């Protein structure tokens, strides 16, 4: 049974916007902090953003601060990542993740309790 399912990836031009969504099971959505990790071609996975289960606390990588916004949609058990001012450097597979660690701690972690299968975001120059 899939616990985390991403959607919303695709091809976008530099400077454009895209919104990723991650639909979680009710159990995970209510009890885990959730976030996004990305992996660019030939590179290691890196933290992007995270949000607490109650939606109060967030954490962002320096590279996306001011451009990406993470939020929770309680009615749909979905976590969204609104991405603006996209740059070719943002090209990567984006994975939805969930963990009991705080969003701040998640920013320093490479292993999470739950992972989605990932969705590809390609930003053309």
C-alpha positions, 0 to 999 in steps of 0.5 A: 500500500502506497503511503505517499503519492506525489503528483504535479511534476513536469516540464517548465521554463526557467522563471516559471512556477509549478506546484507539487502535491503529496497525498498521504494516508490519514495516519501519516498525515496526522502523525508525521512531519512531512517534507520534500527531498530532491535528487538532481541527475548525478547528485545526492539527495538533498533536503528541500522543505518540511512542515510539521504535522500541525502545520505550524513549523516549517523549514526550508533549504537556503537554496529555495527560501523565498521561492518555494512554499510548503503547506498542508491541505487538511481536507485532502491529507495533502502536502503541497510544494509551491515552487516559483522563480524556477531555475534549471538548477531546480531540475530533479526528482522530488520525493515526498517524505515523512518522519517523526523528526522536527522539520528543522531536524529533517533538514539535516537528515538523509534517511526518513521513515517514509518515501514516495516514489518521486516526481520529475521536475524539469526546468528548461533554460 
